[in-house]
Amino acid sequence: MTEKILSPSKMKKERNNMQKDKKLLVECMTFEPDKEMLREAFSNPDAPFKVTGILQRKGRKNQNGRIYPDDVLEREVQKYISTFIAERRAMGELDHPESSVVNLKNVSHNVVEMHWDGDDLIGTVEVLTTPNGNILRELFKNRIRLGISSRGLGTLQKSVQEGTAIVGDDFELIAFDFVSNPSTQGAFMAPVGQVALAEGVVKNPISNQWERTDEIVRNILSELG
């Protein structure tokens, strides 16, 4: 049997075709920062501002009806740790990016450590002194409830369970972003270890909070500008 050898141009074309089949997968949950670490961050303004919380969950159906198999997410997390975190380029953006590329001008933070606690992926995030990082820091300072969003590329496979899709083995983890409205996609979480799924539009008390978020952001921008 003769092995088929592709030319570099054909290999590139084949990779591009595979990429076209993938879609941008965004999953979001409320970020509950560790309160003690948050207090320490504000008590020492000269030290790097860091927060810790749950970034993702494996093996469970999320608000988008997707399940990330344990082996797939574990593999990508390990790859993310050994490359992006190890090389200090595990950057993320503020709000909902719609690209598979991290836009440097929108960067607000950098993930500096990740580890598993059961099915929960716990991460430590350093808020940077960039324009968006300054906004993110002020939002934390004002106790605004933020969402954390995982961004990746991959295909979906139908499950025998109605309304459920399994994330394919070709999944690639790109980044973790901070977002304003976690109810539109993903799970709402109570303090660590408890989870409640929220569907549809946010109810009034929380939507008022997002309005307050917009007001704080406008004030910060006017001060910076």
C-alpha positions in Angstrom: 0.0 0.0 0.0 1.5 3.3 -1.1 1.3 6.2 1.4 -0.3 9.3 0.0 2.0 12.3 0.4 0.4 15.8 0.1 2.3 18.8 -1.2 2.7 21.8 1.3 0.0 23.8 -0.7 -2.5 20.9 -0.5 -1.8 20.3 3.1 -2.5 24.0 3.8 -5.7 23.8 1.8 -6.8 20.7 3.7 -6.1 22.4 7.1 -8.1 25.5 5.9 -11.0 23.3 4.9 -10.9 21.6 8.4 -10.9 25.1 10.0 -13.9 26.2 8.0 -16.0 23.3 9.5 -15.3 24.6 13.0 -17.4 27.2 14.6 -16.7 29.7 17.4 -17.9 28.1 20.7 -18.5 30.5 23.5 -19.6 29.4 27.0 -20.2 31.7 29.8 -20.9 31.6 33.6 -20.9 34.1 36.4 -17.5 34.7 37.8 -17.4 34.4 41.6 -14.0 35.8 42.7 -12.4 34.5 45.9 -13.4 37.2 48.4 -10.2 36.9 50.5 -8.0 37.2 47.5 -10.1 40.2 46.3 -9.6 41.9 49.6 -5.8 41.3 49.5 -5.7 42.7 45.9 -7.3 46.0 47.0 -5.3 46.3 50.2 -2.0 46.3 48.3 -2.3 48.6 45.3 1.3 48.2 44.4 1.0 44.4 43.9 -0.4 42.8 40.7 -4.2 42.7 40.9 -5.3 39.1 40.9 -8.7 37.3 41.2 -9.5 33.6 41.5 -12.6 31.7 40.5 -14.2 29.0 38.4 -13.5 29.4 34.7 -15.2 26.3 33.2 -16.8 22.9 33.9 -16.3 19.6 32.2 -18.6 16.7 31.5 -21.9 18.6 32.2 -24.5 20.0 29.9 -24.4 23.8 29.9 -27.0 26.5 29.1 -26.1 26.2 25.4 -27.0 22.5 25.4 -23.4 21.5 25.0 -21.2 19.0 26.8 -17.5 19.2 26.9 -16.1 15.6 27.3 -13.7 15.2 30.1 -10.8 14.1 27.9 -11.3 16.9 25.4 -11.4 19.7 27.9 -8.6 18.2 30.0 -6.3 18.0 27.0 -7.0 21.6 25.9 -6.5 22.9 29.4 -3.2 21.1 29.7 -2.1 22.5 26.3 -3.2 26.0 27.4 -1.2 25.7 30.6 2.0 24.4 28.9 2.0 27.0 26.2 -0.1 30.1 26.8 0.2 30.3 30.6 3.8 29.1 30.7 4.8 31.7 28.1 2.7 34.5 29.8 0.4 35.0 26.8 -2.9 33.6 28.2 -4.6 36.9 27.5 -8.3 37.6 27.4 -10.6 40.5 26.4 -13.3 42.5 28.0 -16.8 41.8 26.7 -18.0 39.3 24.0 -15.4 39.0 21.2 -16.6 37.4 18.0 -13.3 36.4 16.6 -11.0 33.3 17.0 -8.1 35.7 17.5 -7.3 37.7 20.7 -7.2 41.4 19.8 -4.3 43.0 21.7 -5.9 46.4 21.9 -8.9 44.9 23.8 -6.8 42.8 26.3 -7.8 43.3 29.9 -6.2 40.4 31.8 -3.9 37.4 31.7 -4.5 33.9 33.2 -1.5 33.0 35.3 -2.6 29.6 36.8 -5.3 27.0 36.3 -6.0 23.7 38.0 -8.9 21.2 38.4 -11.0 20.8 41.5 -13.3 17.9 40.6 -15.2 19.0 37.5 -14.5 22.7 38.1 -11.6 24.4 36.3 -10.2 27.0 38.8 -8.1 29.9 37.5 -6.1 32.8 38.8 -6.4 35.9 36.6 -4.1 38.9 36.7 -5.9 42.1 35.8 -3.6 44.2 33.6 -2.9 47.9 33.6 -4.3 48.3 30.1 -7.3 50.6 29.3 -9.7 47.6 29.5 -7.8 46.2 32.5 -8.4 49.5 34.3 -12.1 49.2 33.6 -12.2 45.6 34.7 -10.4 46.5 38.0 -12.9 49.3 38.7 -15.8 46.9 38.0 -14.4 44.5 40.6 -13.9 47.4 43.0 -17.6 48.4 42.6 -18.6 44.8 43.3 -20.2 44.3 39.9 -21.2 40.8 39.1 -19.3 39.7 36.0 -19.3 36.7 33.8 -16.3 34.6 32.6 -16.5 33.3 29.1 -14.4 30.5 27.5 -13.8 31.0 23.8 -12.8 28.1 21.4 -13.1 26.6 18.0 -14.6 23.2 17.3 -17.3 21.1 15.8 -20.4 19.7 17.4 -21.8 16.2 17.4 -25.4 15.4 17.9 -26.3 13.5 21.1 -29.0 10.8 21.5 -30.3 13.2 24.2 -32.6 15.8 22.6 -31.3 19.3 22.8 -27.8 18.2 23.5 -24.6 18.5 21.5 -21.2 17.0 22.3 -18.2 19.1 21.6 -15.9 17.3 19.1 -12.4 16.0 19.6 -11.1 18.8 17.4 -11.9 21.5 19.9 -9.3 24.2 20.5 -9.3 26.5 23.5 -8.5 30.1 22.6 -9.1 32.3 25.6 -11.1 33.3 28.6 -12.9 36.7 28.5 -14.8 38.8 31.1 -18.3 39.6 30.0 -21.2 41.7 31.2 -24.2 39.5 30.7 -23.7 35.8 31.6 -27.4 35.0 31.4 -27.4 35.1 27.6 -25.2 32.0 27.4 -24.1 29.6 30.0 -24.8 28.8 33.6 -25.5 31.1 36.6 -23.6 29.9 39.6 -24.1 30.4 43.3 -21.0 30.3 45.5 -18.5 27.5 44.7 -20.0 24.0 44.4 -23.6 25.1 43.7 -25.1 25.7 40.2 -28.4 26.9 38.9 -29.2 27.2 35.2 -30.9 30.4 34.1 -32.7 30.6 30.7 -34.0 33.5 28.7 -33.7 37.2 29.4 -32.3 38.4 32.7 -34.9 39.5 35.2 -35.3 43.1 36.3 -33.0 43.2 39.4 -30.1 41.8 37.4 -30.8 43.9 34.3 -30.7 47.0 36.6 -27.3 45.8 37.6 -26.1 45.7 34.0 -27.4 49.2 33.6 -25.3 50.2 36.6 -22.4 48.5 34.9 -22.8 50.6 31.8 -23.0 53.8 33.9 -19.8 52.9 35.8 -18.0 52.1 32.5 -19.0 55.4 31.1 -17.7 57.2 34.2 -14.4 55.3 34.1 -14.0 56.2 30.4 -14.7 59.9 31.0 -12.0 59.9 33.8 -9.5 58.1 31.6 -10.2 60.3 28.6 
